[in-house]
Amino acid sequence: MNERHGDERHRDERHGDERQQRLEVLLHELRTSLTTIRGWAELPLQGLSDDPELMVRALRRIQDEADHMHQAVQQVFPRADSSWVRPLETEPVDLRAVADEAVADLGLLDPERPIARENSGWATVVADNRMLRHAVRNLLGNALRHTPAGSPVTVAVRGPVTGAGGTPHVELSVSDQGPGMGPREIARLTSPRSDDGRIEPGGGLGLTIVRRVVERHGGEVSVSSAPGRGTTVTVAFPTVSVSSGN
């Protein structure tokens, strides 16, 4: 009897932890989308409303972010399992265009920040465009949040690159010139969970979202950093098609 009650209590606690994790991811995504909407909505206040092309782009980005917020809410609350992401809807996506959009979004929010763009080679992957866009924006947002104001950031896209075993892939990296990290900080950033499995506040939720999206596309995330030498986070995607069923 006591053993059965113990199992039930453990199951309830596990479900509670999973729900808390989904809510933390949802709040993070909603905050990111609201910040982006605010940035694009402020363009008229900056005297830029005379550019029709820019205004159309701003309205489209606001609409995209509103759609994403709606989907984020819908996909978290109805689900009973711990998978917070919807099924993949894959199509050919140019990673260079995704990087350009992320730079444009973050450039509005931190206009004084130098953000350099580098491209090398062909960079089309088969991926869920919406998920990929938000993963890259989270990646770039992390670099801006955790480095001093005015510190430069570089976003580079390379492809195809030959990986282990001769398998080609496409890479996107975000490099900063911030304080850098030691091995223990890197481990905490790449595995931001406490001993009981919960995501730790300040433990890199943005990168957790990035890693989940990248891994669902069959890719990998790596972090290179050292104290005083800045940080580079690289995501690598296979150039082959991925299944939309996972």
C-alpha positions in Angstrom: 0.0 0.0 0.0 2.7 2.5 1.0 4.8 1.4 -2.0 1.9 2.1 -4.3 1.4 5.5 -2.8 5.1 6.2 -3.1 5.0 5.3 -6.8 2.0 7.6 -7.4 3.7 10.5 -5.5 6.9 10.0 -7.6 4.8 10.0 -10.8 2.9 13.2 -9.8 6.2 14.9 -8.9 7.7 13.9 -12.3 4.7 15.2 -14.2 4.8 18.4 -12.2 8.5 18.9 -13.1 7.7 18.3 -16.8 4.9 20.8 -16.7 7.2 23.3 -15.0 9.8 22.8 -17.7 7.3 23.3 -20.4 6.0 26.5 -18.8 9.6 27.9 -18.5 10.2 27.2 -22.2 6.9 28.8 -23.1 7.6 32.0 -21.0 11.0 32.3 -22.6 9.6 32.0 -26.1 6.8 34.5 -25.4 9.3 37.0 -23.9 11.5 36.7 -27.0 8.6 37.2 -29.4 7.2 40.2 -27.4 10.6 41.8 -27.4 10.9 41.4 -31.2 7.4 42.7 -31.8 8.2 45.8 -29.7 11.3 46.4 -31.7 9.6 46.3 -35.1 6.6 48.3 -33.8 8.8 51.1 -32.7 10.1 51.8 -36.2 7.5 54.5 -36.9 8.5 56.3 -33.7 12.1 56.4 -35.0 11.0 58.3 -38.1 11.3 55.4 -40.5 7.7 55.1 -41.5 8.3 56.8 -44.9 10.0 53.6 -46.2 7.1 51.4 -47.4 9.3 48.4 -48.0 10.6 48.5 -44.4 7.1 49.0 -43.0 5.8 45.9 -44.9 8.7 43.9 -43.5 8.0 45.1 -40.0 4.3 44.2 -40.3 5.2 40.7 -41.6 7.6 40.1 -38.7 5.0 41.3 -36.2 2.5 38.9 -37.8 5.0 36.0 -37.7 5.8 36.6 -34.1 2.1 36.8 -33.1 1.5 33.4 -34.9 4.5 31.9 -33.1 3.2 33.0 -29.7 -0.2 31.4 -30.5 1.4 28.2 -31.6 3.7 28.2 -28.5 0.7 28.4 -26.2 -1.3 25.8 -28.1 1.6 23.2 -28.2 2.4 23.4 -24.5 -0.9 23.2 -22.6 -2.7 20.4 -24.5 0.3 18.0 -24.4 0.6 15.4 -21.7 4.1 14.3 -22.5 7.4 16.1 -22.0 7.9 17.0 -25.7 7.3 20.7 -25.9 7.8 21.1 -29.7 5.2 20.4 -32.4 5.9 17.9 -35.2 8.4 19.0 -37.8 7.2 20.6 -41.0 10.3 20.4 -43.2 11.2 22.3 -46.3 14.4 23.5 -47.9 15.6 26.5 -45.8 18.6 28.8 -46.6 20.4 29.1 -43.3 22.0 32.3 -44.6 18.5 34.0 -44.8 17.7 32.7 -41.3 20.8 34.3 -40.0 20.1 37.6 -41.7 16.6 37.7 -40.2 18.0 37.0 -36.7 20.6 39.7 -37.1 17.9 42.2 -38.3 15.7 41.4 -35.3 18.4 41.7 -32.7 19.8 44.8 -34.4 16.6 46.6 -33.7 16.8 45.8 -30.0 20.5 46.7 -29.6 21.3 49.1 -32.4 24.7 50.1 -30.9 25.9 46.5 -31.0 28.3 45.6 -33.8 27.0 42.4 -35.4 29.1 41.1 -38.3 27.8 38.5 -40.9 30.0 36.0 -42.7 28.9 33.5 -45.3 30.9 30.7 -47.0 29.5 28.3 -49.5 26.1 26.7 -50.0 23.9 26.6 -46.9 20.5 25.1 -47.6 19.1 22.5 -45.2 15.9 20.6 -45.0 14.3 21.8 -41.8 11.3 23.3 -40.0 11.7 26.9 -41.0 9.8 28.4 -38.0 11.6 26.3 -35.4 15.0 27.0 -37.1 14.4 30.7 -37.1 13.6 30.8 -33.4 16.6 28.6 -32.5 19.0 30.9 -34.3 17.5 34.0 -32.7 17.8 32.4 -29.3 21.4 31.6 -30.1 22.2 35.2 -31.1 20.1 36.6 -28.2 22.2 34.6 -25.7 25.4 36.2 -27.1 24.0 39.7 -26.7 22.6 39.1 -23.2 25.8 37.6 -21.7 28.4 40.1 -23.1 29.1 43.7 -22.3 27.2 46.4 -24.2 29.0 47.4 -27.5 31.0 44.1 -27.6 31.1 42.8 -31.1 29.3 39.6 -32.2 29.9 37.6 -35.4 27.4 35.3 -37.0 28.9 32.9 -39.6 27.3 30.4 -41.9 29.4 27.7 -43.6 28.6 24.9 -45.8 29.0 22.2 -46.8 31.6 21.2 -44.2 32.9 17.7 -44.0 32.4 16.3 -40.5 33.4 13.1 -38.8 33.3 10.1 -41.1 33.2 12.3 -44.1 29.5 13.3 -43.6 28.7 16.8 -45.0 26.9 19.3 -42.9 26.1 23.0 -42.7 27.2 25.1 -39.8 26.0 28.3 -38.2 28.2 29.8 -35.4 27.8 32.8 -33.1 31.0 34.2 -31.7 31.4 36.9 -29.1 34.3 38.7 -27.4 32.9 38.5 -24.0 34.5 37.2 -20.8 34.4 33.6 -21.9 33.9 30.5 -19.8 35.7 27.7 -18.1 34.9 24.0 -18.5 32.5 23.9 -15.5 30.6 26.9 -16.9 30.4 25.3 -20.3 29.1 22.1 -18.8 26.4 24.0 -16.9 25.4 25.9 -19.9 25.1 22.9 -22.1 23.3 20.8 -19.4 21.2 23.4 -17.5 19.4 21.0 -15.2 19.5 20.6 -11.4 20.0 17.2 -9.8 16.2 16.6 -9.7 15.9 17.2 -13.5 14.5 20.7 -13.5 15.9 23.5 -15.6 17.9 25.9 -13.4 17.1 29.6 -13.6 19.9 31.4 -15.5 21.3 28.1 -16.6 21.0 28.6 -20.3 17.3 28.1 -21.2 17.9 29.8 -24.5 20.6 27.3 -25.4 18.4 24.4 -24.2 15.8 25.5 -26.7 18.5 25.7 -29.4 19.8 22.2 -28.6 16.3 20.6 -28.6 15.5 22.1 -32.0 18.9 21.2 -33.5 18.8 17.6 -32.2 15.3 17.1 -33.6 16.8 17.9 -37.0 19.6 15.4 -36.5 22.2 18.1 -35.8 24.6 18.9 -33.0 25.5 21.9 -30.8 29.0 22.6 -29.6 30.5 25.3 -27.4 34.1 26.6 -27.6 35.2 29.0 -24.9 37.9 30.0 -22.5 38.2 32.7 -19.8 39.1 36.0 -21.4 38.8 34.7 -25.0 35.1 34.9 -25.7 32.7 32.2 -26.7 31.6 30.5 -29.9 28.5 28.3 -30.1 28.2 26.3 -33.3 25.1 24.4 -34.6 25.6 21.8 -37.3 22.8 20.4 -39.5 23.0 17.5 -41.9 22.6 18.3 -45.6 20.3 15.3 -46.1 16.6 15.3 -45.6 15.2 14.6 -42.1 12.0 12.8 -41.2 9.0 15.0 -40.1 7.6 12.2 -38.0 9.8 12.7 -34.9 
